[in-house]
Amino acid sequence: MTFRVSLAAAFAFVLSVFAVPMQPAAAQGAPAAQVEVPTISVSQFKALMKSHKRYVLVDVRTPQEFAGGHIDGAIPMPLDALPDNYKKIPKGVKLVVNCRSGHRSASAVQFLLAHGYKNAVSLDGGYLAWTAAP
């Protein structure tokens, strides 16, 4: 017996098998609610940096991406390590999360908001926007 499957269907199946939403343990098994992800633009983040207000910058890219260049002061914490390490991030301060383009950081911010980090924002456009900005 042979099966013919389109590439798109195969890709969708693989994603459904390996895509595990990062939810609080209490919510696992329940459908994940869509959460609006707060963002900060590059210009707003640069203003925050100049203001000398307290903030924490977490870079959720891979170690290889981080080694290839990162924003000064960023704490490397790859997205796949976030569930095991997020408690190391202080609460009560502005938390800016960045990745390459903003997608992984948005996922990280959703996770952090679900775990009580009320001041978490995603850097809009990620490291690509940061390096392209004047």
C-alpha positions in Angstrom: 0.0 0.0 0.0 1.3 3.5 -0.8 0.3 6.9 0.4 0.6 10.1 -1.5 0.8 13.1 0.7 1.3 16.7 -0.3 4.4 18.5 1.0 2.1 21.0 2.7 0.1 18.3 4.5 3.3 16.6 5.6 4.8 19.8 6.9 1.5 20.6 8.8 1.6 17.2 10.4 5.2 17.6 11.5 4.5 21.0 13.0 1.4 19.6 14.8 3.5 16.8 16.3 6.5 19.0 17.4 4.8 22.3 18.2 4.3 22.2 22.0 2.8 25.4 23.4 4.6 26.7 26.5 1.8 26.9 29.0 1.7 26.9 32.7 1.4 23.4 34.1 -2.1 24.1 35.4 -3.3 25.1 31.9 -1.8 22.1 30.0 -4.5 20.0 28.4 -6.8 23.1 28.1 -6.9 25.1 24.9 -4.4 27.9 24.9 -6.0 31.4 24.9 -4.7 33.9 22.5 -3.0 36.7 24.3 -2.2 40.1 22.9 1.5 40.5 22.9 2.8 43.9 24.0 5.7 45.2 21.9 8.2 47.9 22.1 9.7 49.6 19.0 13.4 50.0 18.5 13.1 53.7 19.0 11.1 53.3 22.2 13.7 50.7 23.5 16.6 53.1 22.7 14.8 55.8 24.6 14.3 53.4 27.6 18.0 52.6 27.5 18.9 56.3 27.5 16.5 57.0 30.4 18.5 54.9 32.8 15.3 53.3 34.0 15.7 49.7 35.2 15.0 47.0 32.7 16.1 43.5 31.8 16.8 42.4 28.2 16.5 38.7 27.4 17.6 37.3 24.1 15.8 34.1 23.2 17.8 33.2 20.1 20.0 30.2 19.9 23.6 30.4 21.3 24.9 30.5 17.8 22.7 33.4 16.9 23.7 35.2 20.1 27.4 34.6 19.4 26.9 36.2 16.0 25.9 39.5 17.5 23.6 40.8 20.2 22.3 43.9 21.9 24.7 45.0 24.6 23.5 43.9 28.1 21.3 41.1 26.7 20.9 37.9 28.8 21.1 34.9 26.6 18.2 32.5 27.3 17.2 30.4 24.3 13.5 29.9 23.9 13.7 26.2 24.4 15.4 26.8 27.8 12.9 29.4 28.9 10.5 27.0 30.7 13.3 25.7 32.9 15.0 29.1 33.5 12.4 31.8 33.5 12.4 32.0 37.3 15.9 33.5 37.2 14.4 36.6 35.5 13.4 39.3 38.1 9.8 40.3 38.3 8.8 43.9 38.8 11.0 45.5 36.2 10.5 46.2 32.5 11.3 43.0 30.7 12.3 43.4 27.0 12.6 40.1 25.1 14.2 39.9 21.7 14.9 37.3 19.0 15.9 37.6 15.4 12.6 38.9 14.0 10.1 39.1 16.8 8.3 35.8 16.5 10.1 33.8 19.1 10.2 36.8 21.5 6.4 37.1 21.1 6.0 33.4 22.1 8.4 34.0 25.0 6.4 37.1 26.1 3.1 35.1 26.0 4.8 32.4 28.2 6.1 35.1 30.6 2.8 36.9 30.9 1.1 33.6 31.7 3.7 33.1 34.5 3.1 36.5 36.1 5.6 38.8 34.3 3.3 41.7 33.9 5.9 44.1 32.4 7.2 41.8 29.6 7.3 43.2 26.0 8.6 41.9 22.7 11.1 44.0 20.7 9.2 44.7 17.6 11.1 43.4 14.6 13.8 41.8 16.8 17.5 41.9 16.2 17.0 42.5 12.5 15.1 45.8 13.3 17.7 46.7 15.9 20.6 46.3 13.5 18.7 48.2 10.7 17.9 51.2 12.9 19.9 54.3 12.8 
